[in-house]
Amino acid sequence: MMRLFAARLTTCLILTLSILSILSPAAALAQGFSALARVLPEQSSLVDKGSDVELQLGLSQGVPYRIFALRAPYRLVLDFQEVDWTGLQLETFDRSETIENARFGGYVPGWSRMVLKLTEPMQLRTAAMNIDAETSAATLLVRLAPTDAETFAATAGAPQDPRLDLPNAAEINTNAPRDEDAPLVVMIDPGHGGLDPGAEAEGGIAEKDLMLAFAYDLGERLVRSGAFEVLLTREGDYFVSLERRIAMAHQQGADLFISLHADAVTEGMAHGTVVYTLSKDASDVASAKLAERHDRADLLSGSDLTDADDEVTDVMLDLARQETHPRSTALARSVIEALMEQGGPVNRRPLRSAGFSVLKSADIPSILIELGFMSSPRDLELLTDPDWQAKTAQSILNGLLAWREEDATRRALVRQ
């Protein structure tokens, strides 16, 4: 059976702004917190009220929520347990000069998130959820007022909660030695998810959905080979921060990390599969922009990319990467060779490097596979073709099997 890992949340409630105090016992029983709340688009709006901004969000029932601010860029984040956003359009929130854009969707299992990007620092003036005792329908009213950058910075930051944050250092698996013939643990990372859809195409095709489906197909093939165990950074349509994806790999003692994407590019036309390894200096301008856009999407979805390495730690990480990077490059080359044997199509420069955050694990060989580019009509047709998907997944498995054999031989020679 495939081992799947995702951050599982308990059912207890997280309340920064409590709504329980405004519920009568009968109303609380009627609305049932365990059921999924639906957004009511016709009762939702975002409008300027003089210098203030008022957010109104209609819900089919009351749910626990929390609100906090993040800076660089200025953002207001609202977390809910749990909201179905079906039917809500971004245009609903395009009516305020202070709100540059809005994102909403799944965040982690059991929780949903809305992120409002602000054009200037704003502070929370009031927030209240009103619940109809007869219908259980709820209306969340949030009012924001202008403030200065210093005041905003003093109050910004995400509340700490073990169900939403990175695991403690004590929980990280230190990759204890295993039998050399034991299956290798592969962390497959379907790109994007939840409020971060990734690239999108006409007909409702989203990168996040294509990559999750491909990850399951690839994972099943790896497990059936008997040479690998498989974990996923996400099992459904919810957001997982870049930091958390890496932390999951360490927490579960992964031997390999494979991130899956199918991006869209606006500069020129890109075709075919590309495999990336980590580099501080991108191999070309397009790769640098792609990596920057991936990291930027994480930031705008309400997660801050922090670099806590001090000078000594950074040196230690670089030393670890001196061993890991050649293994990552060999893995990338093996996958590319297998894809070319299948007949591709692969990009004319299939091996590239860039500073993708998900590739920054110092001790786990890691690659990022751009299976194709949704901005290319040919690639998009292939990405949605079940036969091509199956052949490509099998080719990646073949590449991993060849790499495993070669890597074991190389490491045995080093130990002699």
Secondary structure by P-SEA (a helix, b strand, c coil): cbbbbccccccbbbbcccccccccaaaaaaacccbbbbbbcccccccccccbbbbbbbbcbbbbbcccccccccbbbbbcccccccccccccccccccccccccccccccccbbbbbbcccccccbbbbbbcccccbbbbbbbbbbbcaaaaaaacccccccccccccccccccccccccccbbbbbbbcccccccccccccccccaaaaaaaaaaaaaaaaaaaccbbbbbcccccccccaaaaaaaaaaacccbbbbbbcccccccccccbbbbbbbcccccaaaaaaaaaaaaaaaaacccccccccaaaaaaaaaaaaaaaaaaaaaaaaaaaaaaaaccccccccccccccccccccccbbbbbcccccccaaaaaaaacaaaaaaaaaaaaaaaaaaaaaaaaaaaaaac
